[in-house]
Amino acid sequence: MSEQKSEWHEMSGDAISGYPSMRPSGCAWIGDVPTHWRVKRLKYVAPISDERAYAPEPDTPYVGLEHIESGTGRLLATKGREIAESVTARFLKGDVLFGKLRPYLAKVVRTRSSGTCSTELLVLRASPEIEPEFLCYQLLSRGFVAWINAATYGAKMPRANPERVANSEAALPPLNEQRAIVAFLTRETGKIDVLVAKKEELIKLLQEQRNALISHAVTKGLDPSAPMKDSGIEWLGEIPAHWGTSRTKFLCTRIVDGVHHTPRYVEVGVPFVTVKNLSRAEGISFDDLNYISEDDHREFVKRANPQRGDILLTKDGATLGIPRVVDTDHEFSIFVSVALMKLRTENIASDFMRFAIESCPVQEQLQSTKVGSALPHIHLVDLRNATVPIPPIAEQQVLANRLNCQLEHLQKVVARIGTAIERLAELRTSLISAAVTGKIDVRVKVA
């Protein structure tokens, strides 16, 4: 039994059988195929179109990489979007689009009308020998993506080579069998997608619960019987009577952002933290970094020197207002997209400040001040003037500790759900790969 078939059986528990007779395909990523299947290069069954449009066409549907959901081939809304490219690729109804940038190799979709698309998408035009939907599944299969991806490593601009795509082999069952495979995969991947959507919705609800816990704790306190007073701030409402409020600039010795130009990166050096390192998970991620020289770092920290207990905050891009406490003594520098808040620790505890910034009232302040549509950002002056509720310092730490315990449980639940979503995504990919390369025989499943 093949590795793909074994993997699908193990993950799904389904008793789908294999084909009775197999032969070598002559292609490493395809492996053995059913004896009656053919193997042909894509350029003979789905040649790449080179038709171009040299001016924006406002009334014509436009598809960019951002309009295609990775791994599913789901086309997202495309109307009303600005076309940034002066030169676009033309496609016809039924063409298949394939993202050629390395991070987007699993962006594949069959078009439902004619239009134009980003030149970062290859346009494949299916011949009568191959069903467009079957071609989509071929391009989404694990082996094909890995085969194309392998040729992008080491390239300065990691794009799939169109010639390599065109010369890649495709496994071709008879047309009626292609349709059977498409029907099977559409049904089964649809079931998986429904499960994933439900789990993603559950994560969203847990995130809302997390936000509610934080917002209530840092604005109302932990003692429901504590006397309250009007904060004097409309968006904040009542706070415990013994609390105060303050603008962040009075709680910090300094609020600045990082270096305002992209530095020269080096292979080994000092970590350089950007928004992506604050927005992927809890805390500050040092897993996916660029590095700068010691000399550049020494120059950059004259402006912004992150140290243990400081707060970092995302101030540019799609993920604004995410606060992270610096919990390391290792040196690093930050980009302009990240703000640094050096706290007056006698007045404000780091963990409490982080939770205060995460609370809905403070987030609403920050989000209401953001400017820019292409690259939204928060001005430092608005961050400095944001108002936060302030309990006594001892109460801040108790409150932060309590929140950390409550949120740890929620975080574990979210992590388990995330793992389940990853497993479902792997199951989806495994199923597609096994079906389009003939490792499982799905014909009886659609009879």
C-alpha positions in Angstrom: 0.0 0.0 0.0 1.4 3.4 -0.9 2.4 6.0 1.6 -0.4 8.4 0.5 -3.0 5.7 0.7 -1.8 4.6 4.2 -1.8 8.2 5.4 -5.4 8.8 4.2 -6.6 5.5 5.8 -4.9 6.4 9.1 -6.3 9.9 9.3 -9.8 9.2 8.0 -10.5 5.7 9.0 -12.2 5.2 5.6 -11.9 1.8 4.0 -11.3 3.1 0.4 -9.5 0.5 -1.6 -6.7 0.9 -4.2 -6.7 0.2 -7.9 -6.1 -3.5 -8.8 -3.3 -2.8 -11.2 -0.6 -0.1 -11.0 2.4 0.9 -13.1 5.3 3.4 -12.6 4.4 6.8 -13.9 8.0 7.9 -14.6 7.4 11.0 -12.4 8.8 11.1 -8.9 6.1 13.2 -7.3 3.3 11.1 -8.8 4.7 7.6 -8.2 2.8 4.6 -9.4 -0.5 5.2 -11.2 -3.4 2.9 -12.3 -2.5 0.9 -15.4 -5.1 2.6 -17.6 -4.1 6.2 -16.6 -1.9 8.3 -18.8 0.8 10.8 -17.8 1.3 13.9 -19.9 3.1 17.2 -19.5 0.8 20.1 -18.5 1.8 22.1 -21.6 0.0 19.5 -23.7 -3.2 19.4 -21.7 -3.4 22.8 -20.0 -1.0 25.3 -21.7 -0.2 28.6 -20.0 -1.8 31.6 -21.6 0.3 34.7 -22.1 -2.5 37.1 -22.9 -2.1 40.5 -21.3 -4.1 43.7 -20.6 -2.0 46.8 -20.6 -4.5 49.2 -18.9 -6.9 48.8 -16.0 -10.4 47.6 -17.0 -12.7 48.8 -14.1 -15.8 47.0 -15.4 -13.9 43.7 -15.7 -13.5 41.3 -12.8 -10.0 41.4 -11.4 -8.4 38.6 -9.3 -5.3 39.2 -7.2 -3.5 36.8 -4.9 -5.4 38.2 -2.0 -8.7 37.0 -3.6 -7.8 33.3 -3.5 -7.9 31.3 -0.3 -4.8 29.2 0.1 -5.3 25.4 -0.1 -9.0 25.5 -0.8 -9.3 27.1 -4.2 -12.1 29.3 -2.8 -12.5 32.6 -4.7 -13.1 35.5 -2.3 -14.9 38.8 -3.2 -13.2 40.6 -6.1 -15.4 43.5 -7.0 -14.7 47.0 -5.9 -11.0 46.4 -5.4 -8.4 48.8 -6.7 -6.2 47.3 -9.4 -2.6 48.2 -8.4 -1.0 46.7 -11.5 -0.9 48.5 -14.9 -0.2 45.2 -16.7 -2.5 42.2 -15.9 -3.1 38.7 -17.3 -6.3 37.9 -19.1 -8.3 34.8 -18.4 -11.4 33.2 -19.8 -14.3 31.4 -18.1 -13.1 28.0 -17.0 -9.3 28.9 -16.9 -7.3 27.8 -13.9 -5.2 30.4 -12.0 -2.1 29.2 -10.1 -0.2 31.5 -7.8 3.5 31.5 -8.7 5.0 33.3 -5.7 6.5 30.7 -3.2 4.2 31.5 -0.3 1.1 31.3 -2.6 1.8 28.1 -4.5 -1.3 26.5 -3.0 -3.5 29.4 -4.3 -5.4 27.7 -7.2 -8.9 28.5 -8.5 -11.1 27.8 -11.5 -12.6 31.0 -12.9 -16.3 31.4 -13.4 -16.1 34.3 -15.9 -13.7 36.1 -18.1 -11.5 38.9 -16.6 -8.0 39.9 -15.6 -5.7 38.9 -12.8 -2.3 39.7 -11.2 0.7 38.6 -13.3 1.8 36.7 -10.2 -0.9 34.2 -11.2 -0.3 31.8 -14.1 -3.3 31.2 -16.4 -3.7 27.6 -17.4 -6.2 26.8 -20.1 -7.6 23.3 -19.9 -7.8 21.3 -23.1 -10.7 18.8 -23.7 -8.4 16.1 -22.2 -8.7 17.4 -18.7 -11.5 18.7 -16.6 -10.7 22.2 -15.1 -11.7 21.1 -11.6 -9.6 18.0 -11.9 -6.7 20.2 -13.0 -7.2 22.4 -9.9 -7.0 19.4 -7.6 -3.8 18.3 -9.4 -2.2 21.7 -8.8 -3.2 21.6 -5.1 -1.7 18.2 -4.5 1.1 18.0 -2.0 3.6 16.4 -4.5 3.0 19.0 -7.2 3.4 21.9 -4.8 6.6 20.5 -3.4 8.0 19.8 -6.9 7.4 23.4 -8.0 8.5 24.8 -4.7 11.8 23.0 -4.8 12.9 25.1 -7.7 12.3 28.4 -6.0 14.8 27.9 -3.1 17.9 30.1 -3.4 16.2 32.4 -5.8 16.4 36.1 -5.1 12.7 36.4 -6.0 11.1 33.1 -5.1 8.7 32.6 -8.0 7.7 29.4 -9.7 9.3 29.1 -13.1 6.4 29.0 -15.7 8.5 26.7 -17.9 8.9 24.2 -15.0 5.1 24.3 -14.4 4.4 23.8 -18.1 6.8 20.8 -18.3 5.5 19.2 -15.1 3.6 15.9 -15.5 -0.1 15.4 -14.9 -1.8 12.1 -14.1 -4.7 11.7 -16.5 -7.5 9.2 -15.9 -10.3 8.9 -18.4 -12.7 11.9 -18.4 -15.5 10.1 -16.7 -13.1 9.0 -14.0 -11.8 12.6 -13.6 -15.4 13.7 -13.0 -15.9 10.9 -10.5 -12.7 12.0 -8.6 -13.9 15.7 -8.7 -17.3 14.7 -7.4 -15.7 12.7 -4.6 -13.2 15.4 -3.6 -15.8 18.2 -3.8 -18.0 16.3 -1.4 -15.4 15.1 1.0 -13.3 18.3 1.1 -16.6 20.2 1.6 -17.3 18.1 4.8 -13.8 19.0 6.0 -14.2 22.7 5.2 -17.5 22.7 7.3 -15.7 21.2 10.2 -12.8 23.7 9.9 -15.3 26.6 9.7 -17.1 25.4 12.9 -13.8 25.2 14.8 -12.7 28.6 13.5 -16.0 30.0 14.7 -15.4 28.4 18.1 -11.9 30.1 18.3 -13.6 33.4 17.4 -16.1 32.9 20.3 -13.3 32.0 22.7 -11.4 35.1 21.6 -14.5 37.2 22.3 -14.7 35.6 25.7 -11.0 36.4 26.3 -11.6 40.1 25.3 -14.6 40.3 27.6 -12.6 38.9 30.6 -9.8 41.3 30.0 -12.0 44.4 29.5 -14.2 43.7 32.5 -11.2 43.1 34.8 -9.2 46.2 33.8 -12.2 48.5 33.9 -14.3 47.1 36.7 -11.8 45.2 38.9 -12.2 41.8 40.5 -14.4 42.7 43.4 -18.1 43.0 42.3 -19.0 44.6 45.6 -16.5 47.4 45.3 -18.0 50.9 45.3 -17.9 52.6 41.8 -17.5 56.1 40.6 -18.0 57.9 37.3 -14.6 58.0 35.5 -15.5 61.2 33.8 -14.7 59.6 30.5 -17.7 58.6 28.3 -16.2 55.5 26.7 -14.9 54.2 30.0 -17.9 54.7 32.2 -17.8 53.7 35.9 -14.6 52.4 37.5 -13.9 51.3 41.1 -14.0 54.4 43.4 -10.4 54.0 44.5 -9.0 53.8 40.9 -7.8 56.7 38.8 -7.1 57.2 35.1 -4.1 58.4 33.2 -2.8 59.1 29.7 -0.1 56.6 28.7 2.5 59.4 28.3 2.4 60.0 32.1 2.9 56.3 32.8 6.0 56.0 30.6 9.4 57.6 30.5 9.5 57.2 26.7 7.2 56.2 23.9 9.0 55.9 20.5 9.0 53.7 17.5 11.9 51.8 15.8 14.3 52.6 13.0 12.6 54.4 10.1 14.5 52.7 7.3 15.0 49.1 6.3 18.5 48.1 7.5 21.0 45.9 5.7 20.4 42.3 6.9 23.1 39.9 7.7 23.3 36.1 8.1 24.3 36.2 11.8 23.8 39.2 14.1 21.3 40.9 16.3 17.6 40.0 16.0 15.4 42.6 14.2 11.8 42.5 15.3 8.9 43.6 13.1 5.1 43.4 13.4 5.1 39.8 12.2 7.1 38.8 15.3 4.3 40.3 17.6 1.2 39.1 15.8 1.7 35.4 15.2 1.3 34.1 18.7 1.4 35.0 22.3 4.5 36.9 23.3 7.3 37.9 21.0 8.3 35.3 18.4 12.0 35.0 17.6 11.5 32.0 15.2 11.3 33.9 11.9 13.7 36.8 12.0 16.0 39.0 10.0 19.3 39.9 11.6 21.3 43.2 11.6 24.9 44.0 12.4 26.1 44.9 15.9 27.1 48.3 14.6 23.6 49.0 13.2 22.1 47.7 16.5 24.2 50.0 18.6 23.0 52.9 16.5 19.3 51.9 16.5 19.1 51.5 20.3 20.0 55.1 20.8 16.4 55.7 19.7 14.6 52.6 20.9 16.3 50.1 23.3 13.9 47.3 24.2 14.5 45.9 27.7 12.8 43.4 30.0 9.5 44.9 31.3 9.0 47.3 28.4 5.9 47.1 26.2 6.0 46.6 22.4 3.0 47.5 20.3 2.2 47.0 16.6 1.5 50.5 15.1 1.6 49.8 11.4 -0.2 47.4 9.1 -3.3 45.2 9.3 -2.7 44.1 12.9 -2.7 47.3 14.9 -2.6 47.7 18.6 -1.2 44.4 19.7 0.8 44.8 22.9 3.6 42.4 24.0 5.7 42.5 27.2 9.4 42.1 26.7 10.3 39.1 28.8 13.8 38.5 27.7 17.3 40.0 28.5 18.5 39.2 24.9 19.2 42.3 22.9 17.3 43.1 19.7 16.2 46.1 17.7 12.8 47.1 16.3 11.4 48.4 13.1 9.3 51.6 12.7 6.2 49.5 12.6 6.7 48.7 16.3 6.3 51.1 19.2 8.3 50.9 22.4 6.8 52.0 25.7 9.2 52.3 28.7 7.1 52.2 31.8 7.3 54.0 35.1 7.3 50.8 37.0 6.5 52.5 40.3 3.1 53.5 38.8 2.3 50.8 36.4 2.9 47.0 36.2 4.0 45.7 32.8 1.4 42.9 32.7 -1.4 45.2 33.7 -0.5 47.8 31.1 -0.5 45.0 28.4 -4.0 44.0 29.5 -5.2 47.6 29.7 -4.1 48.2 26.1 -5.8 44.9 25.0 -9.1 45.9 26.6 -11.9 47.0 24.3 -12.1 50.6 25.6 -8.4 51.3 24.9 -8.5 49.4 21.7 -11.4 51.5 20.5 -9.4 54.6 21.3 -6.4 53.4 19.3 -8.4 52.0 16.4 -10.4 55.3 16.1 -7.2 57.2 15.6 -5.7 55.0 12.9 -5.0 56.6 9.6 -4.2 55.4 6.1 -6.0 52.8 3.9 -3.1 51.2 2.0 -1.0 50.9 5.3 -3.1 51.8 8.4 -1.0 53.1 11.3 -1.3 54.7 14.7 0.5 58.0 15.3 2.7 58.0 18.4 1.0 61.2 19.6 -2.3 59.3 19.7 -0.7 56.4 21.5 0.8 58.8 24.1 -2.6 60.4 24.7 -4.5 57.2 25.0 -6.2 57.0 28.5 -6.1 53.9 30.6 -7.7 53.1 34.0 -5.2 52.8 36.9 -5.7 50.8 40.1 -3.2 50.9 42.9 0.1 49.2 41.9 -0.4 46.2 44.2 -3.9 45.6 42.9 -2.6 45.8 39.3 -0.3 42.8 39.9 -3.0 40.8 41.6 -5.4 41.5 38.8 -2.8 40.7 36.1 -1.9 37.4 37.9 -5.6 36.4 38.0 -6.1 37.2 34.4 -3.0 35.2 33.4 -4.4 32.1 35.1 -7.8 32.5 33.5 -6.4 33.1 30.1 -4.0 30.3 30.3 -6.9 27.8 30.3 -8.5 29.5 27.3 -5.2 29.6 25.5 -4.8 25.8 25.9 -8.3 25.2 24.6 -7.6 27.4 21.5 -4.3 25.6 21.0 -6.1 22.2 21.0 -8.6 23.5 18.5 -5.8 24.9 16.4 -4.1 21.5 16.3 -7.4 19.9 15.2 -7.7 22.5 12.4 -4.1 21.7 11.3 -4.9 18.0 11.3 -8.0 18.6 9.2 -6.0 20.7 6.7 -3.5 17.8 6.5 -6.3 15.3 6.0 -7.7 17.5 3.2 -4.3 17.7 1.4 -3.7 14.0 1.9 -7.0 13.1 0.4 -6.5 15.3 -2.6 -3.0 14.0 -3.2 -4.1 10.4 -3.0 -7.1 10.8 -5.3 -5.5 12.7 -8.1 -2.5 10.4 -8.3 -4.5 7.2 -8.3 -3.5 5.9 -4.8 -7.2 5.4 -3.9 -10.0 4.3 -6.1 -13.0 6.5 -5.4 -15.2 5.4 -8.3 -17.5 3.2 -6.1 -17.9 6.1 -3.7 -19.8 8.1 -6.3 -21.8 5.3 -7.9 
